Amino acid sequence: MGNMDVSPPASLSDQDTRSTLHEQSPHSAQISPSASTNKVNDDVEKQEPQPEESSSQVDPDLITWSGPDDLSNPQNWSFKYKLWVTVAWVSSCFVTTVASSLFSSGAEVIGVEYHVGTTVVTLGVSLFLIVSHLQLLQHGQRETHTLFTVFSIPVAVAKNIATILVGRFFQGAFGAVPLALIGGGLVDIWNPHQRAIAVTGAIGTLFWSPSLAPVMGNFMTETIEWRWNQWLSCIMGGVCTFAILFFFPETYTPLLLRQKAAKARKEGNPKARSQYDGQVSSFKDVMRMYLVRGFVLLGTQPILQAITLYQGFVYGLTYLFFVSYPIAFEEVRHWELGVSSLPFLGIVIGVLLGCAIVVFSIQRSAKHRRFDADRKPIIVPEDRLPIAIFGACLIPIGLFIFAWTSNPNIHWSGMVIGSIPVGAGLYIIFLQCFNYIIDCYMTMANSALGANTFVRSLFGAGFPLFGPVMYHRLGVAWATSVLGFISIAMIPIPVLFWKYGAQIRAWSEK
């Protein structure tokens, strides 16, 4: 796997939409590449303008940390406290991602109750996904997680399908914020090596949790009723909201120092200020950064176009399973509703396996990392791609195993075994392609990721809509095989960029 390094989940986080949601200027947390090579600062405190002790000596009104061991600096918190904060972040995101697919467990029952077709009910998943990936709300976790919890209630008590769809829309909109903040939050508290592992685990959790949701939801729908799926979202959201409101600390350095400066002004120093004062992004800035400039990049950059297409397919495939698995196991094999969701655990196992593979590559690459003259690690974007190629090969292998063991006369274990490499491949491709985008576009990564995320959300929302029709018309074996053939056609994308990516990037910069 060469000199691969996954510390750009660190980069991912630095370029993250947190720059918007915590009132950061478009460039204040971006990694600055060298003019000639893709080098990143190894210390997160150097990735954005950081207060220096000497600055406060020159200007006594400039508020900074009181020293390198200042415990109010999140980087200096204890390991146990950082771990608690990370678990809290991941838990809040877990609730949102589970809610994204938990609704699908009651789709058939909802359709019967409200006399609507499968496509209309599936909009409850699609609307959630589309708005949850726009990430344009400029509010913190406290407000938005509260509203996410509140909007679970009308879905649970709805008397008509319109109320359900509106509730799901706002659930997705307000549930998006924790997903947008977690990357930047991990940058705030962990050093680069720890952060690489933390982000890998966090993204892994967010990737397998939607596949766990149908297991919970199907058994609740079967034994109680579908509305309890939404009450579960409400209860989990309420617990997380309580923890966030009363126990969750602020970690964002610019905001902490602005608060510290405001306190100093109240205590009698009217000139007190932080170097981050005035760095507030307007909605216009957000639209320009994430949509306008992002789509300009998407329209002109072949690397971004191909990687976005691949990630979109992978993301759509993830949510397609929520409509194809019920057909494969409940309709074809005639399993009971609850039991028919258990094969999703194969995907969960696969994602966990993918996490282990990536963490192993992190530890291995740490021994072979290259540094420049200033002892800063040199990041070569194409070093991300060998493991991505491996993941790309896993997906069709798993899909074809799943497809051609789907006959009810063949033991079900073959389908579950096939889902394991699919889960591992989906996760590896998603993570490594994300890292590759960030490494390639560095100071424009916010914009590139904005366009990438928007397109991915369309794939994630669209695949569940056409999936049932495709599986009913072609059958499980051939419908899944079609996906397998498409995934084979995608394999050359990471291969070509691994071999020719540097030349393509040089050509694109002209």
Residue pairs with C-beta under 8 A, 6 or more apart in sequence:
1 361
1 364
1 365
1 386
1 387
2 365
2 368
2 383
2 386
3 365
3 368
3 369
3 370
3 380
3 383
4 361
4 364
4 365
4 383
4 384
4 386
4 387
5 196
5 362
5 365
5 366
5 369
5 377
5 379
5 383
6 196
6 199
6 200
6 358
6 361
6 362
6 365
6 431
6 435
7 40
7 192
7 193
7 195
7 196
7 362
7 377
8 40
8 196
8 379
8 384
8 435
8 438
8 439
9 183
9 186
9 195
9 196
9 199
9 200
9 203
9 431
9 434
9 435
10 44
10 186
10 187
10 192
10 195
10 196
10 199
11 31
11 40
11 379
11 435
11 438
11 439
11 445
12 183
12 199
12 434
12 435
12 438
12 449
13 183
13 184
13 185
13 186
13 187
13 195
13 199
14 29
14 30
14 31
14 44
14 47
14 48
14 184
14 187
15 29
15 30
15 31
15 438
15 442
15 445
15 446
15 449
16 180
16 181
16 183
16 184
16 187
16 446
16 449
17 135
17 180
17 181
17 183
17 184
17 290
17 446
17 449
17 450
18 24
18 29
18 180
18 181
18 183
18 184
18 185
18 187
18 252
19 25
19 26
19 28
19 29
19 30
19 184
19 281
19 446
20 135
20 136
20 138
20 180
20 281
20 286
20 289
20 290
21 135
21 137
21 138
21 139
21 140
21 177
21 180
21 181
22 140
22 181
22 184
22 252
22 254
22 255
23 138
23 254
23 255
23 279
23 280
23 281
24 252
24 254
24 279
24 281
25 279
25 280
25 281
26 281
26 285
26 289
26 446
27 443
28 48
28 49
28 254
28 276
28 279
29 47
29 48
29 184
29 187
30 47
30 48
30 442
30 443
30 445
30 446
31 40
31 41
31 47
31 442
31 443
31 445
32 41
32 47
32 442
32 443
33 39
33 40
33 442
33 443
34 372
37 372
37 378
38 378
38 379
38 380
38 381
38 439
38 442
39 372
39 376
39 377
39 378
39 379
40 47
40 376
40 377
40 379
41 47
41 376
42 192
42 375
42 376
42 377
43 191
43 192
44 75
44 187
44 188
44 190
44 191
44 192
44 195
45 75
47 187
48 253
48 254
49 275
49 276
50 253
51 62
51 63
51 64
51 65
51 257
51 274
51 275
52 64
53 64
53 67
53 68
55 62
55 64
55 275
56 62
56 63
56 64
61 269
61 271
61 272
61 273
62 273
62 274
62 275
63 257
63 260
63 261
63 264
63 272
63 273
63 274
64 257
64 274
64 275
65 72
65 73
65 257
66 72
68 76
69 76
70 76
71 77
72 256
72 260
73 253
73 256
74 82
74 188
74 189
74 249
74 251
74 253
74 256
75 188
75 189
75 191
77 85
77 189
82 189
82 190
85 185
85 189
85 248
85 249
85 251
86 186
86 189
86 190
86 198
86 202
88 240
88 243
88 244
88 247
88 248
89 178
89 181
89 182
89 185
89 186
89 202
90 182
90 201
90 202
90 205
90 206
91 240
91 243
92 141
92 145
92 178
92 240
92 244
93 178
93 179
93 182
93 202
93 205
93 206
94 205
94 206
94 209
94 236
95 148
95 175
95 233
95 236
95 237
95 240
96 132
96 148
96 175
96 176
96 178
96 179
97 179
97 206
97 209
97 210
97 213
98 209
98 210
98 212
98 213
98 216
98 233
98 236
99 128
99 148
99 152
99 171
99 175
99 213
99 233
99 236
99 237
100 125
100 128
100 129
100 132
100 172
100 175
100 210
100 213
101 125
101 210
101 211
101 213
101 214
101 217
101 319
101 322
102 213
102 214
102 216
102 217
102 229
102 230
102 232
102 233
103 124
103 125
103 128
103 155
103 168
103 217
103 229
103 230
104 122
104 124
104 125
104 213
104 214
104 217
104 322
104 323
104 464
105 213
105 214
105 216
105 217
105 218
105 220
105 221
105 226
105 229
105 341
106 217
106 221
106 225
106 226
106 227
106 229
107 118
107 121
107 122
107 124
107 125
107 323
108 118
108 121
108 326
109 221
109 225
109 226
110 116
110 121
110 124
110 161
110 164
110 226
111 117
111 118
111 120
111 121
114 160
114 161
114 164
116 161
118 323
118 468
119 465
119 468
120 161
121 161
122 323
122 464
122 465
122 468
123 165
123 168
123 465
124 164
124 165
124 168
125 168
125 319
125 322
125 461
125 464
126 460
126 461
126 462
126 464
126 465
127 165
127 168
127 169
127 172
127 461
128 168
128 169
128 171
128 172
128 175
129 172
129 319
129 457
129 460
129 461
130 172
130 457
130 458
130 461
131 169
131 172
131 173
131 176
132 172
132 173
132 175
132 176
132 179
132 457
133 176
133 453
133 454
133 456
133 457
133 460
134 173
134 176
134 454
134 457
135 176
135 177
135 179
135 180
135 290
135 453
136 283
136 286
136 287
136 290
137 144
137 173
137 174
137 176
137 177
138 281
138 283
138 286
139 177
140 177
140 181
141 177
141 178
141 181
141 244
141 248
142 241
142 244
142 245
142 248
144 174
144 175
144 176
144 177
144 178
145 174
145 175
145 177
145 178
145 237
145 240
145 241
145 244
146 241
146 245
147 170
147 174
148 171
148 174
148 175
148 237
149 234
149 237
149 238
149 240
149 241
151 167
151 170
151 171
151 174
152 167
152 171
152 230
152 231
152 233
152 234
152 237
153 167
153 230
153 234
154 163
154 164
154 166
154 167
155 163
155 164
155 167
155 168
155 171
155 230
155 233
156 227
156 228
156 230
156 231
156 234
157 227
158 164
158 167
171 233
179 206
182 202
183 199
184 252
185 251
185 252
186 195
186 198
186 199
186 202
187 195
188 251
188 252
188 253
189 251
190 198
193 362
193 366
196 362
197 359
197 362
200 355
200 358
200 359
200 362
200 431
201 355
201 359
203 427
203 430
203 431
204 351
204 352
204 354
204 355
204 358
204 427
207 318
207 351
207 426
207 427
207 430
208 347
208 348
208 351
208 352
208 423
208 427
210 318
210 319
210 322
211 318
211 321
211 344
211 345
211 347
211 348
211 351
211 423
212 344
212 345
212 348
214 322
214 325
214 341
214 344
215 341
215 342
215 344
215 345
216 229
216 232
217 226
217 229
217 232
217 341
218 337
218 338
218 340
218 341
219 337
219 338
219 341
220 226
220 228
220 229
220 232
221 228
221 229
221 337
221 338
222 336
222 337
222 338
223 338
250 256
250 259
253 276
254 274
254 276
254 279
255 276
257 274
257 275
257 276
258 274
258 276
258 277
260 274
261 272
261 273
261 274
261 277
262 272
264 272
265 272
281 289
289 446
289 447
289 450
290 446
290 447
290 450
290 451
291 450
291 451
291 454
293 444
293 447
294 447
294 448
294 449
294 450
294 451
294 452
294 454
295 451
296 447
297 304
297 441
297 444
297 447
297 448
297 451
298 304
298 305
298 308
298 448
298 451
298 452
298 455
300 508
301 441
301 448
301 508
302 504
302 508
303 436
303 437
303 440
303 497
303 501
303 504
303 505
303 508
304 437
304 440
304 441
304 448
304 451
304 452
306 493
306 497
307 433
307 436
307 437
307 452
307 493
307 497
308 451
308 452
308 455
308 456
309 490
309 493
310 429
310 433
310 490
310 493
310 494
311 429
311 430
311 433
311 434
311 452
311 456
312 455
312 456
312 458
312 459
312 460
313 459
313 486
313 487
313 490
314 395
314 426
314 429
314 430
314 433
315 430
315 456
315 457
315 459
315 460
316 459
316 460
316 462
316 463
317 395
317 422
317 426
317 463
317 483
317 487
318 426
318 460
319 460
319 461
319 463
319 464
320 463
320 464
320 467
320 483
321 344
321 347
322 464
323 464
323 467
323 468
323 471
324 467
324 468
324 471
324 476
324 479
324 480
325 340
325 341
325 343
325 344
326 340
327 468
327 471
327 472
327 476
328 343
328 406
328 415
328 471
328 476
329 335
329 339
329 340
329 341
329 343
329 412
329 415
330 336
330 337
330 340
332 406
332 408
332 476
333 340
333 408
333 412
334 408
343 412
343 415
343 416
343 419
344 419
345 416
346 415
346 416
346 417
346 418
346 419
346 420
346 422
346 423
347 419
347 420
347 422
347 423
347 426
348 423
349 420
349 423
350 398
350 419
350 420
350 421
350 422
350 423
350 424
350 425
350 426
350 427
351 423
351 424
351 426
351 427
353 420
353 423
353 424
354 391
354 423
354 424
354 425
354 426
354 427
354 428
354 431
355 427
357 387
357 390
357 424
357 428
358 387
358 427
358 428
358 431
358 432
361 387
365 383
369 377
370 377
370 378
371 377
371 378
372 378
379 439
380 439
380 502
381 436
381 439
381 440
381 501
381 505
382 436
382 497
382 498
382 501
382 502
384 432
384 435
384 436
384 439
385 432
385 436
385 494
385 495
385 497
385 498
385 501
386 498
387 428
387 432
388 428
388 429
388 432
388 433
388 436
388 494
389 491
389 494
389 495
389 498
390 428
391 424
391 425
391 426
391 427
391 428
391 429
391 432
392 425
392 429
392 487
392 490
392 491
392 493
392 494
392 495
393 425
393 491
394 421
394 422
394 424
394 425
394 428
395 421
395 422
395 425
395 426
395 429
395 484
395 487
396 484
396 485
396 487
396 488
396 491
397 418
397 421
397 425
398 418
398 419
398 420
398 421
398 422
398 423
398 425
399 418
399 422
399 480
399 481
399 483
399 484
399 487
400 418
400 480
400 481
400 484
401 414
401 415
401 417
401 418
401 421
402 414
402 415
402 418
402 419
402 422
402 480
403 418
403 476
403 477
403 478
403 479
403 480
403 481
403 484
404 477
404 481
405 411
405 412
405 414
405 415
405 417
405 418
406 415
406 476
406 477
406 480
407 477
429 494
432 494
433 494
434 449
434 452
436 497
437 445
437 448
437 449
437 452
438 445
438 448
438 449
440 448
440 501
440 505
441 447
441 448
470 479
470 482
471 479
473 479
474 482
497 504
